[in-house]
Amino acid sequence: MNNKLVLFKALSDETRLKIIEFLLGGEKCVCEIVPHTKRKQSTISIQLSKMESWGILKTRREGKNIHYRIANDKIIKLLSVI
């Protein structure tokens, strides 16, 4: 699938958009993302997994915690424009 199409598909979902906007502030643990979005952890985990598989997010494991960050500076630049 086209990279631009994947990004816009991710941004079209309210939960994914909230996650991405939150991650503009830098890398966050799932335990920080869940309260920010006011969604169930299972919902957030599903959305994070999708965005990671699409190449939008990258992960880093620290002990039991998984930290997420935006994978590409172009995504950050695009979001700062809109």
N, C-alpha and C positions, 0 to 999 in steps of 0.2 A: 504494500500500500504506500502511496505517496507520503513523504514525511510531513508536508504541509497539511495534507488531509488528516493525518493522524493527530497532529497538534490541534487542529480546529475541532476534531471530534472530541478530544479530551476537554477542550475548553467549553464545549457545548453542554456539558453536564455540570450542574450546580455544585455538587459535592467535589468533583475533580477540580473545578475552577477555584473553589475555596482552598483546597489543599495547595494548589500551585501558587495562588496568591500568598498564602502563609509561608510557603517555602522561598518566596522572594527575599525574605528576611534572613535566609541562610538555612543550613542543615538543621533538621528537626527529627526528634525521636517520635515514634508512633504514639508514645504516651503524651506527647505535647500536641500532636495533630488531632487526636480524638476529641479532647475537650474544646478545641478551637472550632471544630466543624459542628459540634453538637449532634454527632451521629454515632451509631453503635460501632464498636471496634471492628466487628466482622464486616460491616459495610465499608469502613475505611480501608481495611486490609485488602478487600477485593479491588477497590479502586486503585490503591497503591500498586498492587500486583499488575493490574492492567497497564498502568502508566509506565511501570518498569519494563514490562515486555514490549511496549511500544517505543522504548528508548527515550522517553521523556524524563524519567527519573533514574538516579543511580542510588545504590545502597551501600551502607557500611555497617558491619556488625561490631558491636562493642558489648561483650558479655552476652546477656540475654536480649539486649536492646538492638533494634535495627534503626539506623538513622537514614533519612531520605534527603536528597538534594536534587535540584534541577540539573539535568545532565548536560545541558548545552547553553552557553552564554547567549546564543541567538534567541532562545526562548525568553530569557530575561529581558533582552533588548526589545523584543516584540511586545511583551506585556507592559513595559514601561511607556511605550508609545500609545497603547490603547488604554 
